[in-house]
Structures are given as structure tokens and as C-alpha cells.
Amino acid sequence: MTQDTIEITGFHAHVYFDVATRDVAERVREGLGARFDVRLGRWHEKPIGPHPKAMYQVAFLPNQFEKVVPWLMLNHEGLDILIHPETGDDVKDHTEHALWLGEKLELNISFLQRIGTN
């Protein structure tokens, strides 16, 4: 054990959806925005970056983890969600350090490697 959680500056939750589940994703988004001090990212209606499906991002600080993640566990309504820390190593943050709700999707990690992250 060499890493300390002090290296985590924030978290991202990527909420994936498709045409059939967009309304569900909207409900989850509204619930997050109404209950927590989070930053809601833009809707991406098609795959972007390493993400294989349409999604939006929710950013939150480490002190929100204990509130946001349990709420998502109980209220993700069957959506697939990637939750990862921000440590400065995007590749590890999206792979080794990540947790998933729902199905674990295959990310385009080579995209992260190409943009020159650690």
C-alpha cells in the first residue's frame, strides 16, 4: 500500500444512456442536482473520448463521495455508471481505480493513452 487517498482531488460519475433510457438518465440527473453539491456536465448524445456510449458526467468532491455514491447505488435505475477518482493518472483512474454500477463497459483506453495522460 503506497498510495494515499489524499491524492484524490475529486470524483467523476459517467452516467451512460441510449435512446431508450434517456428519460431515466434525465431522472437520475435531476435527482443528483437536487440533492447534492455536484457539477453536472453536458449531455453527450454519442460516444466521446474513452466512453463507448452516450453519457453525461457528474463531478463531485471527495467529501461528497459518501453521499453521492450510495444514492447512485440505490437510484441508478438500471443505468450503467462509471465512478472514478481524479488523481492525475487518467488511465489508472478509468481502469484500476474505477468502480462500476450496472454493467462494466469496455472503454477506449487507447484514447487516454494517446492524449498523453500519465
N, C-alpha and C positions, 0 to 999 in steps of 0.2 A: 504494500500500500504506500504509494509515493505521492499521490495527488491529494490535494485538499480541496474541499468544496468552496473555499474562498476564491478559487479560480473561476467559478461560475458567476458571470456578470448578469445573466438573465436567462430566460427560457423562451422557446417558441413552441407553439402548438400549431401544426398544419392540419387543417380540417379538410378532408377530401370529400368530393361530391361529384355527381354526374347529373344529367338532365332529370332523371327520376328522383333524385334525392336532394335537389337544390332547395326545395321548401323546408326540408328537415334541417339542412345546413343553415338556412336563414333563422330558424327557430333556435338552434344551438347558439348561433352568433348573437342573437338578441338577448338570450339568457346570460351569456358571458358579459356582454356590455352593460346589462342592467345590474348585475350582481358584483362585479369585480372591477378593480382599477387595472384594466388591461388596455393595450393598444391594438385595435382591430385593423388589420391590413386590408388591402384592396382584394376584391374578388378577381381571381384569375380563372377565366372560363375554359382554359385549355392548359395542357401541361406546360410548365415553365421551370427552367433550371433543372435541378435534380428530381423534380416532382413529376410522377408519371400520370397524374390525373389533375383535373381542375381542383382548385383549393383556395382557401384564404389562410392567412397567418394570424395568429394571436400572440402578441409579445407580452411578457409579464416578468416582474422582478422576482428574485429568489424568495423574498418574504411572502409572495403570493402563492407559491407552489402548493403549500399545504391546504390552500382553499380551492384553487382553480382545478388542480388535477383530480382530487376526489369528486368534485362536482362533475367534471367531464366523464369520470368513470361511471357515474350513475345516470348521466344525461346525454350521452353521445348518440343515443337513438340509433345504434347500429352503424354509424358512420365510422370510417377508418380515420384514425388520428395519430400522427407522429408527434411526439413530445421530445424535445431535445434541449440540452443546455447550450449556452453560449460561453465557450472557453477560449475562443480564438482559433480552434482547430476544427474547421467546418467538416472535414471528412470524418474524424472521430465523433464529433458531436452528432452527425446524422447516422452513424453506424454503431460503433461500440458503446457510445454513451446514451443512445436513444432508447425510448420505450414506446410501445405501440398500444393503442386501444383498437379493438377490431382486428382486421386482417393486416399483417405486415406486408406492405407493398414493396416492390423492388424499385429502389431509387437509382437514378443515373449518377452514380458516384464519380464516374469519369468526368462529368461536367464540373464538379467541385475541384477535382484534381487539376483540370485544365486552367481554371481561373486563378490558380496559384495560391490556394489556401494551404495552411500547414499540413 
